[in-house]
Amino acid sequence: MERTRHAGGMGILLMLACSCCLCAGQFIWKCLGGMLPLFFGFAVYGAGALAMLAAYRFGSVSTLQPINSVSYVISAILGYFAFHEPITVGKILGIFLIVAGVVLLARGEVA
């Protein structure tokens, strides 16, 4: 099955959307109490899972699954702004390595 450059990019975008939804769903669970936020968090988290499943139609699992690690970067940023968690030198190095790895993987997928 031959994939086009557009299809690889769509898989990457869907996987990035998945990462955002997973972080947003967990953020909602942590910050808001009650049944309505719980269900809303599940809905957002579920949308992320659906985006992940859709992404696999457009790219290889070996490339797309590691892109999901962007959720660690998003979580660190959310933790900093929402919960005033420190971003240490180690976290900055980890974020840099994750972003560099994702960029390298993404380049190979759309090339």
N, CA, C and O atoms as CSV, one atom per row, in Angstrom:
chain,resi,resn,atom,element,x,y,z
A,1,MET,N,N,0.841,-1.173,0.000
A,1,MET,CA,C,0.000,0.000,0.000
A,1,MET,C,C,0.886,1.236,0.000
A,1,MET,O,O,1.697,1.426,0.907
A,2,GLU,N,N,0.737,2.049,-0.983
A,2,GLU,CA,C,1.563,3.244,-1.107
A,2,GLU,C,C,0.890,4.418,-0.406
A,2,GLU,O,O,-0.278,4.721,-0.648
A,3,ARG,N,N,1.645,5.067,0.460
A,3,ARG,CA,C,1.127,6.233,1.174
A,3,ARG,C,C,1.687,7.494,0.540
A,3,ARG,O,O,2.841,7.532,0.113
A,4,THR,N,N,0.871,8.504,0.485
A,4,THR,CA,C,1.339,9.773,-0.047
A,4,THR,C,C,1.901,10.625,1.076
A,4,THR,O,O,1.731,10.319,2.256
A,5,ARG,N,N,2.564,11.683,0.691
A,5,ARG,CA,C,3.128,12.616,1.667
A,5,ARG,C,C,2.022,13.221,2.534
A,5,ARG,O,O,2.203,13.424,3.734
A,6,HIS,N,N,0.881,13.505,1.913
A,6,HIS,CA,C,-0.263,14.075,2.631
A,6,HIS,C,C,-0.776,13.103,3.696
A,6,HIS,O,O,-1.116,13.515,4.805
A,7,ALA,N,N,-0.829,11.835,3.362
A,7,ALA,CA,C,-1.336,10.843,4.305
A,7,ALA,C,C,-0.431,10.740,5.527
A,7,ALA,O,O,-0.928,10.641,6.649
A,8,GLY,N,N,0.884,10.760,5.335
A,8,GLY,CA,C,1.806,10.699,6.469
A,8,GLY,C,C,1.644,11.898,7.382
A,8,GLY,O,O,1.690,11.766,8.605
A,9,GLY,N,N,1.454,13.066,6.791
A,9,GLY,CA,C,1.236,14.275,7.570
A,9,GLY,C,C,-0.073,14.220,8.346
A,9,GLY,O,O,-0.150,14.706,9.475
A,10,MET,N,N,-1.098,13.635,7.748
A,10,MET,CA,C,-2.386,13.497,8.436
A,10,MET,C,C,-2.245,12.582,9.654
A,10,MET,O,O,-2.822,12.856,10.706
A,11,GLY,N,N,-1.496,11.516,9.517
A,11,GLY,CA,C,-1.256,10.619,10.649
A,11,GLY,C,C,-0.542,11.329,11.786
A,11,GLY,O,O,-0.877,11.135,12.954
A,12,ILE,N,N,0.431,12.143,11.449
A,12,ILE,CA,C,1.172,12.894,12.463
A,12,ILE,C,C,0.256,13.897,13.164
A,12,ILE,O,O,0.281,14.010,14.389
A,13,LEU,N,N,-0.550,14.625,12.391
A,13,LEU,CA,C,-1.477,15.592,12.986
A,13,LEU,C,C,-2.498,14.912,13.897
A,13,LEU,O,O,-2.819,15.424,14.969
A,14,LEU,N,N,-3.000,13.770,13.470
A,14,LEU,CA,C,-3.952,13.045,14.305
A,14,LEU,C,C,-3.301,12.551,15.590
A,14,LEU,O,O,-3.924,12.571,16.651
A,15,MET,N,N,-2.054,12.109,15.500
A,15,MET,CA,C,-1.365,11.632,16.701
A,15,MET,C,C,-1.065,12.797,17.653
A,15,MET,O,O,-1.125,12.630,18.871
A,16,LEU,N,N,-0.745,13.964,17.110
A,16,LEU,CA,C,-0.555,15.150,17.956
A,16,LEU,C,C,-1.873,15.563,18.614
A,16,LEU,O,O,-1.891,15.969,19.776
A,17,ALA,N,N,-2.973,15.460,17.868
A,17,ALA,CA,C,-4.292,15.734,18.443
A,17,ALA,C,C,-4.603,14.736,19.552
A,17,ALA,O,O,-5.183,15.097,20.576
A,18,CYS,N,N,-4.216,13.492,19.345
A,18,CYS,CA,C,-4.384,12.464,20.370
A,18,CYS,C,C,-3.651,12.855,21.645
A,18,CYS,O,O,-4.214,12.769,22.737
A,19,SER,N,N,-2.410,13.280,21.515
A,19,SER,CA,C,-1.625,13.683,22.684
A,19,SER,C,C,-2.287,14.838,23.421
A,19,SER,O,O,-2.349,14.841,24.651
A,20,CYS,N,N,-2.780,15.813,22.676
A,20,CYS,CA,C,-3.458,16.956,23.299
A,20,CYS,C,C,-4.722,16.521,24.031
A,20,CYS,O,O,-4.980,16.971,25.147
A,21,CYS,N,N,-5.504,15.656,23.414
A,21,CYS,CA,C,-6.739,15.184,24.045
A,21,CYS,C,C,-6.455,14.363,25.297
A,21,CYS,O,O,-7.157,14.498,26.299
A,22,LEU,N,N,-5.442,13.521,25.249
A,22,LEU,CA,C,-5.110,12.711,26.418
A,22,LEU,C,C,-4.723,13.604,27.596
A,22,LEU,O,O,-5.168,13.384,28.722
A,23,CYS,N,N,-3.893,14.611,27.329
A,23,CYS,CA,C,-3.486,15.535,28.395
A,23,CYS,C,C,-4.668,16.363,28.884
A,23,CYS,O,O,-4.821,16.568,30.088
A,24,ALA,N,N,-5.498,16.839,27.972
A,24,ALA,CA,C,-6.652,17.660,28.362
A,24,ALA,C,C,-7.634,16.851,29.207
A,24,ALA,O,O,-8.153,17.350,30.205
A,25,GLY,N,N,-7.886,15.613,28.813
A,25,GLY,CA,C,-8.791,14.771,29.578
A,25,GLY,C,C,-8.287,14.545,30.990
A,25,GLY,O,O,-9.059,14.639,31.945
A,26,GLN,N,N,-7.019,14.253,31.135
A,26,GLN,CA,C,-6.452,14.044,32.466
A,26,GLN,C,C,-6.422,15.340,33.269
A,26,GLN,O,O,-6.621,15.322,34.484
A,27,PHE,N,N,-6.179,16.452,32.604
A,27,PHE,CA,C,-6.185,17.753,33.272
A,27,PHE,C,C,-7.577,18.059,33.833
A,27,PHE,O,O,-7.707,18.548,34.955
A,28,ILE,N,N,-8.598,17.772,33.053
A,28,ILE,CA,C,-9.980,17.983,33.498
A,28,ILE,C,C,-10.269,17.131,34.729
A,28,ILE,O,O,-10.887,17.607,35.682
A,29,TRP,N,N,-9.826,15.877,34.714
A,29,TRP,CA,C,-10.055,15.004,35.867
A,29,TRP,C,C,-9.382,15.552,37.115
A,29,TRP,O,O,-9.948,15.494,38.207
A,30,LYS,N,N,-8.173,16.084,36.956
A,30,LYS,CA,C,-7.420,16.547,38.115
A,30,LYS,C,C,-7.979,17.855,38.672
A,30,LYS,O,O,-8.031,18.034,39.888
A,31,CYS,N,N,-8.389,18.755,37.810
A,31,CYS,CA,C,-8.762,20.103,38.243
A,31,CYS,C,C,-10.214,20.248,38.641
A,31,CYS,O,O,-10.536,21.066,39.503
A,32,LEU,N,N,-11.087,19.483,38.044
A,32,LEU,CA,C,-12.514,19.686,38.267
A,32,LEU,C,C,-13.105,18.487,38.991
A,32,LEU,O,O,-12.740,17.343,38.719
A,33,GLY,N,N,-13.994,18.750,39.888
A,33,GLY,CA,C,-14.648,17.682,40.614
A,33,GLY,C,C,-16.075,17.499,40.142
A,33,GLY,O,O,-16.637,18.377,39.488
A,34,GLY,N,N,-16.652,16.383,40.466
A,34,GLY,CA,C,-18.048,16.136,40.129
A,34,GLY,C,C,-18.194,15.190,38.954
A,34,GLY,O,O,-17.229,14.838,38.275
A,35,MET,N,N,-19.427,14.796,38.745
A,35,MET,CA,C,-19.720,13.806,37.705
A,35,MET,C,C,-19.647,14.388,36.292
A,35,MET,O,O,-19.154,13.725,35.380
A,36,LEU,N,N,-20.130,15.614,36.099
A,36,LEU,CA,C,-20.117,16.209,34.759
A,36,LEU,C,C,-18.686,16.370,34.232
A,36,LEU,O,O,-18.422,15.963,33.100
A,37,PRO,N,N,-17.758,16.941,34.996
A,37,PRO,CA,C,-16.374,17.010,34.513
A,37,PRO,C,C,-15.759,15.618,34.297
A,37,PRO,O,O,-14.936,15.430,33.401
A,38,LEU,N,N,-16.163,14.657,35.118
A,38,LEU,CA,C,-15.658,13.298,34.937
A,38,LEU,C,C,-16.066,12.755,33.572
A,38,LEU,O,O,-15.241,12.200,32.846
A,39,PHE,N,N,-17.330,12.915,33.230
A,39,PHE,CA,C,-17.798,12.438,31.929
A,39,PHE,C,C,-17.200,13.247,30.786
A,39,PHE,O,O,-16.866,12.692,29.739
A,40,PHE,N,N,-17.063,14.561,30.983
A,40,PHE,CA,C,-16.444,15.399,29.953
A,40,PHE,C,C,-14.988,14.989,29.749
A,40,PHE,O,O,-14.520,14.914,28.612
A,41,GLY,N,N,-14.268,14.724,30.838
A,41,GLY,CA,C,-12.887,14.251,30.742
A,41,GLY,C,C,-12.788,12.936,29.983
A,41,GLY,O,O,-11.900,12.751,29.151
A,42,PHE,N,N,-13.721,12.016,30.282
A,42,PHE,CA,C,-13.750,10.748,29.558
A,42,PHE,C,C,-14.017,10.971,28.071
A,42,PHE,O,O,-13.428,10.296,27.227
A,43,ALA,N,N,-14.902,11.913,27.749
A,43,ALA,CA,C,-15.216,12.197,26.347
A,43,ALA,C,C,-13.993,12.749,25.612
A,43,ALA,O,O,-13.707,12.339,24.487
A,44,VAL,N,N,-13.280,13.667,26.238
A,44,VAL,CA,C,-12.079,14.237,25.619
A,44,VAL,C,C,-11.004,13.146,25.474
A,44,VAL,O,O,-10.354,13.038,24.434
A,45,TYR,N,N,-10.833,12.357,26.514
A,45,TYR,CA,C,-9.858,11.262,26.487
A,45,TYR,C,C,-10.236,10.259,25.389
A,45,TYR,O,O,-9.374,9.766,24.662
A,46,GLY,N,N,-11.539,9.967,25.280
A,46,GLY,CA,C,-12.016,9.051,24.236
A,46,GLY,C,C,-11.785,9.604,22.842
A,46,GLY,O,O,-11.452,8.857,21.923
A,47,ALA,N,N,-11.960,10.915,22.679
A,47,ALA,CA,C,-11.685,11.537,21.380
A,47,ALA,C,C,-10.211,11.367,21.016
A,47,ALA,O,O,-9.870,11.170,19.850
A,48,GLY,N,N,-9.345,11.445,22.021
A,48,GLY,CA,C,-7.921,11.209,21.772
A,48,GLY,C,C,-7.651,9.783,21.332
A,48,GLY,O,O,-6.841,9.543,20.436
A,49,ALA,N,N,-8.332,8.838,21.963
A,49,ALA,CA,C,-8.164,7.433,21.568
A,49,ALA,C,C,-8.649,7.213,20.134
A,49,ALA,O,O,-8.019,6.481,19.370
A,50,LEU,N,N,-9.755,7.839,19.773
A,50,LEU,CA,C,-10.253,7.717,18.396
A,50,LEU,C,C,-9.291,8.361,17.401
A,50,LEU,O,O,-9.080,7.837,16.308
A,51,ALA,N,N,-8.711,9.496,17.782
A,51,ALA,CA,C,-7.724,10.141,16.907
A,51,ALA,C,C,-6.520,9.232,16.704
A,51,ALA,O,O,-5.966,9.165,15.607
A,52,MET,N,N,-6.113,8.530,17.766
A,52,MET,CA,C,-4.992,7.603,17.648
A,52,MET,C,C,-5.321,6.470,16.683
A,52,MET,O,O,-4.511,6.120,15.825
A,53,LEU,N,N,-6.506,5.903,16.827
A,53,LEU,CA,C,-6.905,4.822,15.925
A,53,LEU,C,C,-6.967,5.296,14.478
A,53,LEU,O,O,-6.550,4.581,13.567
A,54,ALA,N,N,-7.487,6.496,14.271
A,54,ALA,CA,C,-7.555,7.044,12.916
A,54,ALA,C,C,-6.156,7.318,12.369
A,54,ALA,O,O,-5.911,7.130,11.177
A,55,ALA,N,N,-5.244,7.758,13.222
A,55,ALA,CA,C,-3.885,8.074,12.768
A,55,ALA,C,C,-3.192,6.858,12.175
A,55,ALA,O,O,-2.423,6.976,11.221
A,56,TYR,N,N,-3.469,5.686,12.743
A,56,TYR,CA,C,-2.797,4.479,12.265
A,56,TYR,C,C,-3.198,4.106,10.840
A,56,TYR,O,O,-2.520,3.305,10.198
A,57,ARG,N,N,-4.274,4.668,10.349
A,57,ARG,CA,C,-4.654,4.440,8.948
A,57,ARG,C,C,-3.720,5.176,7.994
A,57,ARG,O,O,-3.604,4.807,6.825
A,58,PHE,N,N,-3.054,6.218,8.494
A,58,PHE,CA,C,-2.264,7.085,7.636
A,58,PHE,C,C,-0.760,6.941,7.798
A,58,PHE,O,O,-0.005,7.613,7.096
A,59,GLY,N,N,-0.310,6.096,8.689
A,59,GLY,CA,C,1.125,5.974,8.891
A,59,GLY,C,C,1.468,4.684,9.607
A,59,GLY,O,O,0.589,3.913,9.992
A,60,SER,N,N,2.735,4.468,9.775
A,60,SER,CA,C,3.207,3.245,10.419
A,60,SER,C,C,3.200,3.407,11.935
A,60,SER,O,O,3.475,4.483,12.464
A,61,VAL,N,N,2.882,2.320,12.612
A,61,VAL,CA,C,2.827,2.330,14.073
A,61,VAL,C,C,4.196,2.671,14.651
A,61,VAL,O,O,4.285,3.386,15.648
A,62,SER,N,N,5.254,2.171,14.041
A,62,SER,CA,C,6.602,2.404,14.570
A,62,SER,C,C,7.001,3.872,14.519
A,62,SER,O,O,7.895,4.290,15.254
A,63,THR,N,N,6.362,4.653,13.674
A,63,THR,CA,C,6.627,6.091,13.622
A,63,THR,C,C,5.624,6.866,14.468
A,63,THR,O,O,6.004,7.774,15.208
A,64,LEU,N,N,4.366,6.518,14.365
A,64,LEU,CA,C,3.326,7.313,15.004
A,64,LEU,C,C,3.251,7.119,16.515
A,64,LEU,O,O,3.012,8.085,17.241
A,65,GLN,N,N,3.444,5.917,17.000
A,65,GLN,CA,C,3.315,5.695,18.438
A,65,GLN,C,C,4.316,6.514,19.255
A,65,GLN,O,O,3.923,7.092,20.269
A,66,PRO,N,N,5.591,6.590,18.862
A,66,PRO,CA,C,6.504,7.453,19.630
A,66,PRO,C,C,6.130,8.935,19.598
A,66,PRO,O,O,6.500,9.681,20.504
A,67,ILE,N,N,5.402,9.370,18.568
A,67,ILE,CA,C,4.971,10.769,18.503
A,67,ILE,C,C,4.007,11.067,19.644
A,67,ILE,O,O,3.877,12.219,20.055
A,68,ASN,N,N,3.345,10.065,20.148
A,68,ASN,CA,C,2.438,10.233,21.285
A,68,ASN,C,C,3.188,10.714,22.536
A,68,ASN,O,O,2.563,11.193,23.483
A,69,SER,N,N,4.513,10.591,22.546
A,69,SER,CA,C,5.293,11.046,23.703
A,69,SER,C,C,5.272,12.563,23.845
A,69,SER,O,O,5.745,13.090,24.852
A,70,VAL,N,N,4.737,13.267,22.866
A,70,VAL,CA,C,4.555,14.712,22.987
A,70,VAL,C,C,3.660,15.015,24.193
A,70,VAL,O,O,3.706,16.115,24.744
A,71,SER,N,N,2.853,14.042,24.597
A,71,SER,CA,C,1.992,14.254,25.772
A,71,SER,C,C,2.821,14.545,27.025
A,71,SER,O,O,2.350,15.250,27.917
A,72,TYR,N,N,4.043,14.018,27.110
A,72,TYR,CA,C,4.912,14.335,28.249
A,72,TYR,C,C,5.320,15.805,28.234
A,72,TYR,O,O,5.404,16.442,29.284
A,73,VAL,N,N,5.568,16.332,27.063
A,73,VAL,CA,C,5.930,17.745,26.930
A,73,VAL,C,C,4.738,18.619,27.324
A,73,VAL,O,O,4.884,19.584,28.075
A,74,ILE,N,N,3.564,18.269,26.809
A,74,ILE,CA,C,2.361,19.034,27.129
A,74,ILE,C,C,2.086,18.985,28.630
A,74,ILE,O,O,1.716,19.994,29.231
A,75,SER,N,N,2.268,17.813,29.231
A,75,SER,CA,C,2.033,17.672,30.670
A,75,SER,C,C,2.991,18.531,31.485
A,75,SER,O,O,2.590,19.133,32.481
A,76,ALA,N,N,4.234,18.589,31.076
A,76,ALA,CA,C,5.204,19.421,31.793
A,76,ALA,C,C,4.832,20.897,31.697
A,76,ALA,O,O,4.954,21.636,32.673
A,77,ILE,N,N,4.383,21.319,30.532
A,77,ILE,CA,C,3.990,22.720,30.347
A,77,ILE,C,C,2.719,23.034,31.136
A,77,ILE,O,O,2.631,24.075,31.788
A,78,LEU,N,N,1.731,22.132,31.077
A,78,LEU,CA,C,0.513,22.323,31.864
A,78,LEU,C,C,0.824,22.356,33.358
A,78,LEU,O,O,0.274,23.179,34.089
A,79,GLY,N,N,1.695,21.470,33.808
A,79,GLY,CA,C,2.080,21.436,35.218
A,79,GLY,C,C,2.728,22.729,35.650
A,79,GLY,O,O,2.493,23.207,36.760
A,80,TYR,N,N,3.544,23.299,34.781
A,80,TYR,CA,C,4.215,24.558,35.099
A,80,TYR,C,C,3.208,25.700,35.247
A,80,TYR,O,O,3.239,26.437,36.232
A,81,PHE,N,N,2.318,25.842,34.264
A,81,PHE,CA,C,1.393,26.977,34.267
A,81,PHE,C,C,0.208,26.782,35.207
A,81,PHE,O,O,-0.219,27.739,35.853
A,82,ALA,N,N,-0.325,25.585,35.298
A,82,ALA,CA,C,-1.532,25.374,36.099
A,82,ALA,C,C,-1.240,25.065,37.560
A,82,ALA,O,O,-1.988,25.472,38.449
A,83,PHE,N,N,-0.143,24.339,37.806
A,83,PHE,CA,C,0.130,23.879,39.172
A,83,PHE,C,C,1.436,24.426,39.737
A,83,PHE,O,O,1.839,24.062,40.841
A,84,HIS,N,N,2.087,25.289,38.988
A,84,HIS,CA,C,3.337,25.937,39.406
A,84,HIS,C,C,4.430,24.910,39.744
A,84,HIS,O,O,5.221,25.107,40.666
A,85,GLU,N,N,4.453,23.824,38.986
A,85,GLU,CA,C,5.503,22.818,39.151
A,85,GLU,C,C,6.769,23.330,38.470
A,85,GLU,O,O,6.696,23.907,37.384
A,86,PRO,N,N,7.909,23.130,39.087
A,86,PRO,CA,C,9.152,23.641,38.482
A,86,PRO,C,C,9.540,22.839,37.238
A,86,PRO,O,O,9.307,21.633,37.149
A,87,ILE,N,N,10.133,23.546,36.293
A,87,ILE,CA,C,10.728,22.874,35.129
A,87,ILE,C,C,12.231,22.918,35.339
A,87,ILE,O,O,12.871,23.958,35.180
A,88,THR,N,N,12.774,21.776,35.697
A,88,THR,CA,C,14.194,21.679,36.013
A,88,THR,C,C,15.016,21.513,34.744
A,88,THR,O,O,14.481,21.343,33.649
A,89,VAL,N,N,16.327,21.569,34.922
A,89,VAL,CA,C,17.236,21.367,33.790
A,89,VAL,C,C,17.021,19.980,33.195
A,89,VAL,O,O,17.057,19.811,31.976
A,90,GLY,N,N,16.800,18.998,34.046
A,90,GLY,CA,C,16.544,17.643,33.560
A,90,GLY,C,C,15.283,17.567,32.720
A,90,GLY,O,O,15.261,16.888,31.693
A,91,LYS,N,N,14.229,18.260,33.148
A,91,LYS,CA,C,12.990,18.288,32.372
A,91,LYS,C,C,13.188,18.987,31.033
A,91,LYS,O,O,12.674,18.546,30.005
A,92,ILE,N,N,13.943,20.084,31.062
A,92,ILE,CA,C,14.215,20.801,29.807
A,92,ILE,C,C,14.985,19.908,28.846
A,92,ILE,O,O,14.682,19.871,27.654
A,93,LEU,N,N,15.968,19.197,29.351
A,93,LEU,CA,C,16.730,18.266,28.505
A,93,LEU,C,C,15.817,17.174,27.963
A,93,LEU,O,O,15.897,16.829,26.784
A,94,GLY,N,N,14.951,16.627,28.812
A,94,GLY,CA,C,14.015,15.597,28.367
A,94,GLY,C,C,13.063,16.109,27.308
A,94,GLY,O,O,12.803,15.430,26.316
A,95,ILE,N,N,12.539,17.321,27.521
A,95,ILE,CA,C,11.639,17.924,26.536
A,95,ILE,C,C,12.354,18.123,25.217
A,95,ILE,O,O,11.793,17.838,24.159
A,96,PHE,N,N,13.586,18.607,25.263
A,96,PHE,CA,C,14.361,18.796,24.042
A,96,PHE,C,C,14.561,17.465,23.306
A,96,PHE,O,O,14.396,17.398,22.088
A,97,LEU,N,N,14.910,16.422,24.037
A,97,LEU,CA,C,15.132,15.118,23.404
A,97,LEU,C,C,13.846,14.554,22.800
A,97,LEU,O,O,13.870,13.975,21.714
A,98,ILE,N,N,12.730,14.723,23.499
A,98,ILE,CA,C,11.450,14.242,22.966
A,98,ILE,C,C,11.096,14.987,21.693
A,98,ILE,O,O,10.724,14.371,20.695
A,99,VAL,N,N,11.208,16.317,21.721
A,99,VAL,CA,C,10.866,17.110,20.541
A,99,VAL,C,C,11.797,16.771,19.376
A,99,VAL,O,O,11.342,16.642,18.240
A,100,ALA,N,N,13.091,16.626,19.648
A,100,ALA,CA,C,14.033,16.269,18.581
A,100,ALA,C,C,13.691,14.900,17.991
A,100,ALA,O,O,13.723,14.723,16.773
A,101,GLY,N,N,13.366,13.941,18.844
A,101,GLY,CA,C,12.997,12.611,18.353
A,101,GLY,C,C,11.733,12.633,17.526
A,101,GLY,O,O,11.654,11.964,16.496
A,102,VAL,N,N,10.747,13.390,17.960
A,102,VAL,CA,C,9.492,13.490,17.217
A,102,VAL,C,C,9.722,14.142,15.858
A,102,VAL,O,O,9.173,13.696,14.850
A,103,VAL,N,N,10.534,15.196,15.831
A,103,VAL,CA,C,10.825,15.863,14.556
A,103,VAL,C,C,11.530,14.898,13.601
A,103,VAL,O,O,11.198,14.846,12.417
A,104,LEU,N,N,12.487,14.146,14.102
A,104,LEU,CA,C,13.198,13.187,13.249
A,104,LEU,C,C,12.265,12.093,12.741
A,104,LEU,O,O,12.328,11.716,11.570
A,105,LEU,N,N,11.411,11.587,13.606
A,105,LEU,CA,C,10.448,10.565,13.180
A,105,LEU,C,C,9.460,11.130,12.162
A,105,LEU,O,O,9.156,10.479,11.162
A,106,ALA,N,N,8.964,12.327,12.412
A,106,ALA,CA,C,7.993,12.932,11.515
A,106,ALA,C,C,8.586,13.202,10.141
A,106,ALA,O,O,7.914,13.027,9.125
A,107,ARG,N,N,9.838,13.628,10.111
A,107,ARG,CA,C,10.503,13.857,8.816
A,107,ARG,C,C,10.542,12.576,7.997
A,107,ARG,O,O,10.331,12.602,6.784
A,108,GLY,N,N,10.810,11.466,8.653
A,108,GLY,CA,C,10.868,10.193,7.944
A,108,GLY,C,C,9.502,9.732,7.451
A,108,GLY,O,O,9.406,9.032,6.443
A,109,GLU,N,N,8.447,10.124,8.161
A,109,GLU,CA,C,7.105,9.695,7.787
A,109,GLU,C,C,6.569,10.468,6.580
A,109,GLU,O,O,5.855,9.903,5.752
A,110,VAL,N,N,6.903,11.743,6.477
A,110,VAL,CA,C,6.374,12.548,5.370
A,110,VAL,C,C,7.345,12.645,4.195
A,110,VAL,O,O,7.019,13.256,3.176
A,111,ALA,N,N,8.514,12.060,4.322
A,111,ALA,CA,C,9.497,12.127,3.238
A,111,ALA,C,C,9.142,11.195,2.108
A,111,ALA,O,O,9.865,11.127,1.114
